[in-house]
């Protein structure tokens, strides 16, 4: 991906995040964070990765809200950015943040529990 495509992906990520937080009024939409945008080589399609708080049910509701809002978001991008081609948006859940939180919790629990092979100090 060229420098132009990288810059465009960053700009799209910022615009999409702003639109989701300020313009999309869908009650199904949870707390969503846009993590990255990947553009196709011809810049006509964009995969938008997001993370959200909550469980599987919240994630499914947010996915449905984003899928339904994609044409609206694309229309606002068309008004805000001067591009020859406005990419079609596909929203994909990004489990990496959830996985890093789980890993952090696991490490925290491991740090708190003493090893089993150590004996408690002897008292005199």
N, C-alpha and C positions, 0 to 999 in steps of 0.2 A: 504494500500500500504506500502510495507516495505521500509527500509532505502535505500536499493540498488535501488529500483524503483524511489524513490524520487530524489536521486542523478542523476540517469540516465535521468529523466525528465528534471532536471535543465541543465544538460549537453546538451541534445538534444535541449532545448530552445535556448541556447547560439549558438550552431552550426547552427541551422536552421536560426536564425536571421542573423548571419554572412553570411551564404550562400545567403540568400535573398538579402542582401544589396550589396554584393560584386560579386556574381556569376550569379544571374538571371538577364538576360538582356532583359526581356519582356517589351515593351513600355507600355503595359496596366497596369503594376504594379505601383501603387501609393506609397505614403509614408506609409509603412506598419511597424507596431511594433508587434513583437511576445509577447503576454502577458503571456501565460502559455501553458504547455504541460501536457496532462494527458494520462498515459499509461494504457493499458488493463492489467489484472492480469497476463497473460502469456507473456506480453511485445511484442506482435506481432502487435499491433495496437496503434497508437498515435493520439489523437485528439489535433490539434495545433490551439490554439485560437489566433486571431490577431485583432488589431484595425488599422484603416487607416483614414487619413484625407480626407475630401471631402464629397460629397453628396451620394445619393443612386446610381447614375450612376457610380461614381468613385469606390464605394464599389463593385458593380457588376463586373466591369472590373478587379479590383484587385482579386476578388474571382476566376474569370475565369483564370487569369494568374497563381494564386497559384495552382489551380486544375491541370492545364496543366503542371506546373513545378514540381509537386509532385514526379514523377518518377526520374527526374533529381536530385532533392534535396536528395532523398533517396539514389541514387547512390553515391553522394558525401559523404553522411554520412557513407556509407559502406566503402569508401576508408579511411575516417578520423578516424573512431572509430573501435576498435576491439571488435565486438559483434557477438555472435553466431547467433542471430536473429535481423535483421534490421526491425524495425516496419514500417508497411504501414502507410502513412501519410494522414490524413483527416484535411482540413483546415476549421475552423469555425469562423465566425465573432463574435467578443466580443463587445457588445454594452455598456459595463459598463463605459468605458472611455468617450464615447460620452454622456452618461447619467449624469456622474459626471460633465462634462463641462456645460451641460444644467442646472443642478441644481445650479452650481456655478453662472452662468449668472442670473438665477432667483433670487437667494439670493442677488446678487449685485444690481439688479434693485429694489428689495424690500427695500434694505438699502438706496438707493438714494431717493426714493419717500417718502414724509412725510405722516404720517397717516391722513386720511380724517376727523377724529373727532376732531382734534386739531384746534383751532382757531389761526390765526396769532396774534402775540403780538400787543397789543393796543399802539397806538402812542399818545403822549400827545400834 
